[in-house]
């Protein structure tokens, strides 16, 4: 089982930079991500009609055109005001009818779904310690029962990233430090059906060549190194 490590400690991952989600319609994407969630479209990069980047503080959503296939899990997003976000999302709701859009108050958070079903949980600035007023503090991935400990060990032993595995009710949860006050959570869930999807998350890392070589040795690369980036699964 992965060692319990202080959540402020970093390893080879230094910054969780973006989430990439394919969407089939940039009009609806603008309505939800920009107007609804209060993000801003990046004015310098990906300003064509094929892709759009939505800025959230120092992080981004990348939203290329394509078939939407939501992954099993949810994305955490901090916003300056939950009340203002709820008011805006309610205002645009009529324009998102006949889609999978939804917004529900859930304790101290808002649980939202994009027009294609991507799950995004909103937190008010200040609720999560050390997180900027607008940021992506975490991504939660639902995983099969019995896999959290192995996932934590993989990130810690193979990728050199601090990991913590703990009980989550009768199941387990692995939390990975991927930047300052940034985490990936792998939460075990019963009766889970996983499907293949094209979404990805991006992190910056140190010891690039060493990590790349180890993943290559284990045949975990999806594509070879290109322009100082690679993907693995």
LUMKOL-121837 format. One record per atom (N, C-alpha, C): x, y, z; atom name. Coordinates in steps of 0.1 Angstrom, whole numbers, plus 5000, padded with zeros to 4 digits. Layout:
N
x:y:z:at
X:Y:Z:CA
...
This chain:
233
x:y:z:at
5008:4988:5000:N
5000:5000:5000:CA
5009:5012:5000:C
5005:5023:4993:N
5013:5035:4992:CA
5015:5041:5005:C
5026:5048:5007:N
5029:5054:5019:CA
5021:5067:5021:C
5018:5070:5034:N
5010:5082:5037:CA
5020:5094:5037:C
5017:5104:5028:N
5027:5115:5026:CA
5019:5128:5027:C
5026:5138:5032:N
5020:5151:5033:CA
5015:5156:5020:C
5003:5162:5020:N
4996:5166:5007:CA
5004:5177:5000:C
5013:5184:5007:N
5020:5195:5001:CA
5033:5191:4994:C
5037:5178:4996:N
5049:5173:4991:CA
5047:5170:4976:C
5057:5173:4968:N
5056:5170:4953:CA
5067:5160:4950:C
5064:5153:4939:N
5074:5144:4933:CA
5078:5148:4919:C
5077:5138:4910:N
5080:5141:4896:CA
5070:5149:4889:C
5057:5150:4894:N
5047:5158:4888:CA
5047:5171:4895:C
5048:5182:4887:N
5049:5195:4893:CA
5037:5204:4891:C
5029:5201:4881:N
5017:5210:4878:CA
5007:5202:4870:C
4995:5202:4874:N
4983:5196:4867:CA
4978:5208:4858:C
4980:5207:4845:N
4978:5218:4836:CA
4964:5219:4829:C
4959:5208:4824:N
4946:5208:4818:CA
4939:5195:4817:C
4926:5196:4814:N
4917:5185:4811:CA
4913:5186:4797:C
4914:5176:4789:N
4909:5176:4775:CA
4897:5168:4774:C
4886:5175:4769:N
4873:5169:4767:CA
4868:5172:4753:C
4865:5161:4745:N
4860:5164:4732:CA
4845:5168:4733:C
4841:5178:4725:N
4827:5182:4724:CA
4823:5184:4710:C
4811:5182:4706:N
4807:5183:4692:CA
4802:5197:4688:C
4801:5206:4697:N
4794:5219:4694:CA
4801:5230:4702:C
4808:5239:4696:N
4814:5250:4703:CA
4805:5261:4708:C
4793:5262:4701:N
4783:5272:4706:CA
4778:5268:4720:C
4775:5255:4721:N
4770:5250:4734:CA
4781:5250:4744:C
4794:5247:4740:N
4805:5247:4749:CA
4808:5261:4754:C
4806:5271:4746:N
4808:5285:4750:CA
4797:5288:4760:C
4785:5284:4757:N
4774:5287:4766:CA
4776:5281:4780:C
4781:5269:4781:N
4783:5262:4794:CA
4796:5266:4800:C
4807:5265:4794:N
4820:5267:4800:CA
4823:5281:4802:C
4820:5290:4792:N
4824:5304:4793:CA
4813:5312:4801:C
4801:5312:4795:N
4791:5320:4802:CA
4786:5313:4815:C
4784:5300:4815:N
4778:5293:4826:CA
4788:5292:4838:C
4800:5287:4835:N
4810:5285:4846:CA
4819:5297:4848:C
4818:5307:4840:N
4825:5319:4842:CA
4840:5318:4838:C
4844:5309:4829:N
4857:5308:4825:CA
4859:5318:4813:C
4872:5319:4808:N
4874:5328:4797:CA
4881:5320:4786:C
4878:5323:4774:N
4884:5316:4763:CA
4898:5322:4761:C
4908:5313:4759:N
4922:5318:4758:CA
4923:5326:4745:C
4928:5338:4745:N
4928:5347:4733:CA
4940:5344:4724:C
4950:5336:4729:N
4962:5335:4721:CA
4964:5322:4714:C
4958:5311:4719:N
4960:5298:4714:CA
4947:5291:4711:C
4947:5283:4700:N
4935:5276:4697:CA
4923:5285:4695:C
4924:5295:4687:N
4913:5304:4684:CA
4906:5301:4671:C
4908:5289:4665:N
4902:5286:4653:CA
4888:5279:4656:C
4882:5274:4646:N
4869:5267:4648:CA
4870:5253:4652:C
4883:5247:4652:N
4885:5233:4655:CA
4887:5230:4670:C
4891:5239:4677:N
4894:5237:4691:CA
4892:5250:4699:C
4890:5249:4712:N
4890:5261:4721:CA
4896:5257:4734:C
4903:5267:4740:N
4908:5265:4754:CA
4901:5274:4763:C
4896:5269:4774:N
4889:5277:4784:CA
4898:5278:4796:C
4902:5290:4800:N
4911:5293:4811:CA
4904:5292:4824:C
4910:5285:4834:N
4905:5286:4848:CA
4918:5288:4856:C
4920:5301:4859:N
4933:5305:4866:CA
4945:5301:4858:C
4953:5293:4864:N
4966:5288:4857:CA
4963:5275:4850:C
4951:5271:4849:N
4948:5258:4843:CA
4937:5260:4832:C
4934:5249:4825:N
4925:5250:4813:CA
4917:5238:4811:C
4906:5240:4804:N
4899:5229:4797:CA
4902:5230:4783:C
4907:5220:4776:N
4909:5219:4762:CA
4896:5212:4756:C
4890:5219:4746:N
4877:5214:4741:CA
4877:5213:4726:C
4885:5203:4721:N
4885:5201:4706:CA
4872:5195:4701:C
4868:5198:4689:N
4856:5192:4683:CA
4858:5177:4682:C
4847:5170:4685:N
4847:5155:4683:CA
4835:5149:4691:C
4834:5136:4690:N
4823:5130:4697:CA
4825:5130:4712:C
4816:5135:4720:N
4817:5135:4734:CA
4815:5122:4741:C
4824:5117:4749:N
4823:5105:4756:CA
4828:5108:4771:C
4819:5112:4779:N
4823:5115:4793:CA
4830:5103:4800:C
4840:5105:4808:N
4846:5095:4816:CA
4839:5092:4829:C
4842:5081:4835:N
4836:5078:4848:CA
4843:5085:4859:C
4837:5096:4863:N
4844:5104:4874:CA
4839:5118:4873:C
4846:5127:4880:N
4842:5141:4880:CA
4854:5151:4881:C
4852:5163:4877:N
4863:5173:4877:CA
4859:5183:4887:C
4869:5187:4896:N
4866:5197:4906:CA
4870:5211:4900:C
4862:5221:4903:N
4864:5234:4898:CA
4861:5244:4909:C
4870:5253:4912:N
4867:5264:4922:CA
4863:5276:4914:C
4853:5283:4920:N
4847:5295:4914:CA
4847:5306:4925:C
4847:5319:4922:N
4847:5329:4932:CA
4834:5329:4940:C
4822:5325:4935:N
4810:5326:4942:CA
4801:5315:4937:C
4797:5306:4946:N
4787:5295:4942:CA
4774:5301:4939:C
4770:5311:4947:N
4756:5317:4945:CA
4755:5323:4931:C
4766:5331:4927:N
4766:5337:4914:CA
4766:5326:4903:C
4774:5315:4905:N
4774:5305:4895:CA
4761:5298:4893:C
4754:5296:4905:N
4741:5289:4904:CA
4731:5298:4897:C
4731:5311:4899:N
4722:5320:4893:CA
4725:5321:4878:C
4737:5321:4874:N
4741:5321:4859:CA
4736:5308:4853:C
4739:5297:4859:N
4736:5284:4853:CA
4721:5282:4852:C
4713:5287:4862:N
4699:5287:4861:CA
4694:5296:4849:C
4701:5307:4847:N
4697:5316:4837:CA
4698:5310:4823:C
4709:5303:4821:N
4712:5297:4807:CA
4705:5283:4805:C
4699:5278:4816:N
4693:5264:4815:CA
4683:5263:4804:C
4674:5273:4801:N
4665:5271:4790:CA
4672:5270:4777:C
4684:5275:4775:N
4691:5274:4762:CA
4698:5261:4761:C
4698:5253:4772:N
4705:5240:4772:CA
4694:5229:4774:C
4682:5232:4772:N
4672:5221:4772:CA
4674:5211:4761:C
4669:5199:4763:N
4671:5188:4754:CA
4686:5184:4753:C
4694:5188:4762:N
4708:5183:4764:CA
4709:5176:4777:C
4721:5171:4780:N
4724:5164:4793:CA
4728:5174:4804:C
4726:5187:4802:N
4730:5197:4812:CA
4721:5195:4824:C
4728:5197:4836:N
4721:5196:4849:CA
4729:5204:4859:C
4723:5209:4869:N
4729:5216:4880:CA
4721:5214:4892:C
4728:5208:4903:N
4721:5206:4915:CA
4730:5210:4927:C
4724:5216:4937:N
4731:5219:4949:CA
4734:5206:4957:C
4746:5203:4961:N
4750:5191:4968:CA
4759:5195:4980:C
4753:5196:4991:N
4760:5201:5003:CA
4766:5215:5001:C
4779:5216:5002:N
4785:5229:5000:CA
4790:5231:4986:C
4786:5222:4977:N
4791:5223:4963:CA
4779:5224:4953:C
4782:5226:4941:N
4772:5225:4930:CA
4777:5214:4921:C
4768:5204:4918:N
4772:5193:4909:CA
4765:5196:4896:C
4774:5199:4886:N
4769:5202:4873:CA
4773:5192:4862:C
4765:5191:4852:N
4768:5183:4840:CA
4768:5192:4828:C
4778:5190:4819:N
4778:5197:4807:CA
4767:5193:4798:C
4765:5199:4786:N
4754:5195:4777:CA
4756:5181:4772:C
4768:5175:4774:N
4771:5161:4770:CA
4773:5151:4781:C
4771:5156:4793:N
4772:5147:4805:CA
4785:5147:4813:C
4795:5156:4809:N
4807:5156:4817:CA
4804:5162:4831:C
4808:5155:4841:N
4805:5159:4855:CA
4815:5168:4861:C
4811:5180:4865:N
4820:5190:4871:CA
4814:5195:4884:C
4822:5194:4895:N
4817:5198:4908:CA
4823:5211:4911:C
4815:5221:4914:N
4819:5234:4918:CA
4821:5236:4933:C
4832:5242:4936:N
4835:5246:4950:CA
4837:5261:4951:C
4832:5267:4962:N
4834:5281:4963:CA
4849:5284:4968:C
4854:5295:4963:N
4868:5299:4966:CA
4869:5299:4981:C
4880:5293:4986:N
4882:5293:5001:CA
4878:5280:5008:C
4869:5272:5001:N
4865:5260:5007:CA
4876:5250:5008:C
4884:5249:4997:N
4895:5239:4997:CA
4908:5247:5000:C
4915:5243:5010:N
4927:5250:5015:CA
4938:5251:5004:C
4943:5264:5003:N
4954:5266:4994:CA
4951:5267:4979:C
4938:5266:4975:N
4934:5266:4961:CA
4930:5280:4957:C
4935:5283:4945:N
4932:5297:4939:CA
4916:5298:4937:C
4912:5311:4936:N
4897:5314:4935:CA
4891:5307:4922:C
4900:5305:4912:N
4895:5299:4900:CA
4906:5289:4896:C
4903:5276:4897:N
4913:5265:4895:CA
4906:5252:4893:C
4914:5242:4889:N
4910:5228:4888:CA
4918:5221:4899:C
4913:5220:4911:N
4920:5214:4922:CA
4922:5199:4921:C
4913:5192:4914:N
4913:5177:4914:CA
4905:5172:4903:C
4908:5159:4899:N
4900:5151:4891:CA
4898:5138:4898:C
4885:5133:4899:N
4882:5121:4905:CA
4879:5111:4895:C
4885:5099:4895:N
4883:5088:4886:CA
4877:5077:4894:C
4866:5071:4890:N
4860:5060:4896:CA
4866:5047:4890:C
4870:5038:4899:N
4878:5026:4895:CA
4871:5014:4902:C
4874:5002:4896:N
4868:4990:4902:CA
4873:4987:4916:C
4865:4980:4923:N
4869:4976:4937:CA
4882:4968:4937:C
4890:4971:4946:N
4903:4963:4948:CA
4914:4969:4940:C
4913:4980:4933:N
4924:4986:4924:CA
4931:4998:4930:C
4925:5004:4940:N
4931:5017:4945:CA
4945:5015:4950:C
4948:5005:4958:N
4961:5003:4963:CA
4972:5001:4952:C
4968:4993:4942:N
4977:4991:4931:CA
4980:5004:4923:C
4969:5012:4921:N
4971:5025:4914:CA
4980:5034:4922:C
4978:5035:4935:N
4986:5043:4943:CA
5001:5039:4943:C
5003:5026:4943:N
5017:5020:4942:CA
5023:5024:4929:C
5015:5023:4918:N
5021:5026:4905:CA
5025:5040:4904:C
5017:5050:4908:N
5021:5064:4908:CA
5033:5067:4917:C
5034:5060:4928:N
5045:5063:4937:CA
5057:5056:4933:C
5057:5043:4930:N
5069:5035:4927:CA
5074:5037:4913:C
5065:5038:4903:N
5069:5039:4889:CA
5070:5054:4884:C
5061:5062:4888:N
5061:5076:4883:CA
5068:5086:4893:C
5071:5081:4905:N
5077:5089:4915:CA
5069:5101:4920:C
5056:5098:4923:N
5047:5108:4927:CA
5041:5104:4941:C
5041:5113:4951:N
5035:5110:4964:CA
5021:5105:4963:C
5017:5094:4969:N
5004:5089:4969:CA
5000:5085:4983:C
4987:5085:4985:N
4981:5081:4998:CA
4969:5072:4995:C
4968:5060:5001:N
4956:5052:5000:CA
4950:5051:5014:C
4937:5053:5014:N
4930:5053:5026:CA
4916:5047:5024:C
4909:5043:5036:N
4896:5038:5035:CA
4886:5048:5031:C
4876:5044:5023:N
4865:5053:5018:CA
4852:5045:5021:C
4847:5045:5033:N
4837:5036:5037:CA
4842:5022:5038:C
4836:5013:5030:N
4841:4999:5030:CA
4851:4997:5019:C
4853:5007:5011:N
4862:5006:4999:CA
4874:5014:5002:C
4882:5017:4991:N
4894:5025:4993:CA
4895:5036:4982:C
4904:5045:4985:N
4906:5057:4976:CA
4921:5060:4976:C
4926:5062:4964:N
4940:5066:4962:CA
4940:5080:4958:C
4948:5089:4965:N
4950:5103:4962:CA
4964:5105:4958:C
4966:5111:4947:N
4979:5114:4941:CA
4982:5128:4940:C
4994:5133:4945:N
4998:5147:4944:CA
5003:5150:4930:C
4996:5158:4923:N
5001:5161:4909:CA
5004:5176:4907:C
5005:5183:4918:N
5009:5197:4918:CA
5006:5203:4932:C
5009:5216:4933:N
5006:5222:4946:CA
4991:5223:4948:C
4986:5216:4959:N
4972:5216:4961:CA
4964:5211:4950:C
4970:5201:4942:N
4963:5195:4931:CA
4964:5180:4932:C
4953:5173:4930:N
4952:5159:4932:CA
4945:5151:4921:C
4948:5139:4919:N
4940:5129:4912:CA
4935:5120:4922:C
4922:5117:4923:N
4917:5108:4932:CA
4911:5096:4925:C
4915:5084:4929:N
4910:5072:4923:CA
4901:5065:4933:C
4888:5065:4931:N
4878:5061:4941:CA
4872:5048:4937:C
4873:5038:4945:N
4867:5025:4942:CA
4851:5027:4942:C
4845:5020:4933:N
4830:5021:4932:CA
4825:5007:4927:C
4815:5003:4934:N
4809:4990:4931:CA
4800:4991:4918:C
4799:4979:4912:N
4790:4978:4900:CA
4794:4989:4889:C
4807:4991:4887:N
4812:5001:4878:CA
4814:4995:4864:C
4809:5002:4854:N
4811:4998:4840:CA
4820:5008:4834:C
4832:5004:4830:N
4841:5014:4823:CA
4841:5012:4808:C
4841:5023:4801:N
4841:5023:4787:CA
4853:5032:4782:C
4858:5028:4770:N
4869:5035:4764:CA
4864:5049:4760:C
4873:5059:4762:N
4870:5073:4759:CA
4883:5080:4755:C
4882:5092:4748:N
4893:5099:4743:CA
4898:5110:4752:C
4892:5112:4763:N
4896:5123:4772:CA
4910:5121:4778:C
4917:5131:4782:N
4929:5130:4789:CA
4932:5142:4799:C
4941:5140:4808:N
4946:5150:4816:CA
4961:5152:4813:C
4966:5165:4816:N
4980:5168:4813:CA
4987:5173:4825:C
4999:5168:4827:N
5007:5173:4839:CA
5021:5176:4834:C
5028:5185:4841:N
5042:5188:4839:CA
5050:5179:4848:C
5062:5175:4844:N
5070:5166:4852:CA
5084:5169:4851:C
5092:5165:4861:N
5106:5165:4861:CA
5111:5151:4858:C
5124:5149:4856:N
5130:5136:4853:CA
5122:5130:4841:C
5120:5138:4831:N
5112:5135:4819:CA
5117:5122:4812:C
5130:5122:4809:N
5136:5110:4802:CA
5135:5097:4810:C
5137:5098:4823:N
5137:5086:4832:CA
5123:5081:4833:C
5113:5089:4834:N
5099:5085:4835:CA
5095:5079:4822:C
5099:5086:4811:N
5095:5081:4797:CA
5101:5067:4795:C
5114:5065:4799:N
5121:5052:4797:CA
5114:5041:4805:C
5110:5044:4817:N
5104:5034:4825:CA
5090:5030:4820:C
5082:5039:4815:N
5069:5036:4809:CA
5071:5029:4796:C
5081:5032:4788:N
5084:5025:4776:CA
5088:5011:4779:C
5096:5009:4789:N
5100:4995:4793:CA
5088:4987:4797:C
5078:4993:4803:N
5066:4985:4807:CA
5056:4985:4796:C
5059:4990:4784:N
5049:4990:4773:CA
5036:4997:4776:C
5037:5009:4783:N
5026:5016:4787:CA
5024:5029:4779:C
5032:5032:4769:N
5031:5044:4761:CA
5020:5042:4751:C
5012:5052:4749:N
5002:5052:4738:CA
5008:5057:4725:C
5019:5066:4726:N
5025:5071:4714:CA
5040:5075:4718:C
5049:5075:4709:N
5063:5078:4713:CA
5064:5093:4716:C
5076:5097:4722:N
5079:5111:4725:CA
5078:5119:4713:C
5071:5131:4714:N
5069:5140:4703:CA
5068:5154:4709:C
5078:5162:4704:N
5078:5176:4709:CA
5078:5177:4724:C
5085:5168:4731:N
5087:5168:4745:CA
5074:5166:4752:C
5065:5157:4747:N
5054:5153:4754:CA
5051:5139:4750:C
5044:5131:4759:N
5040:5117:4756:CA
5028:5114:4763:C
5021:5103:4759:N
5009:5099:4766:CA
5011:5084:4770:C
5005:5081:4782:N
5005:5067:4786:CA
4992:5064:4792:C
4989:5051:4793:N
4977:5046:4799:CA
4980:5032:4805:C
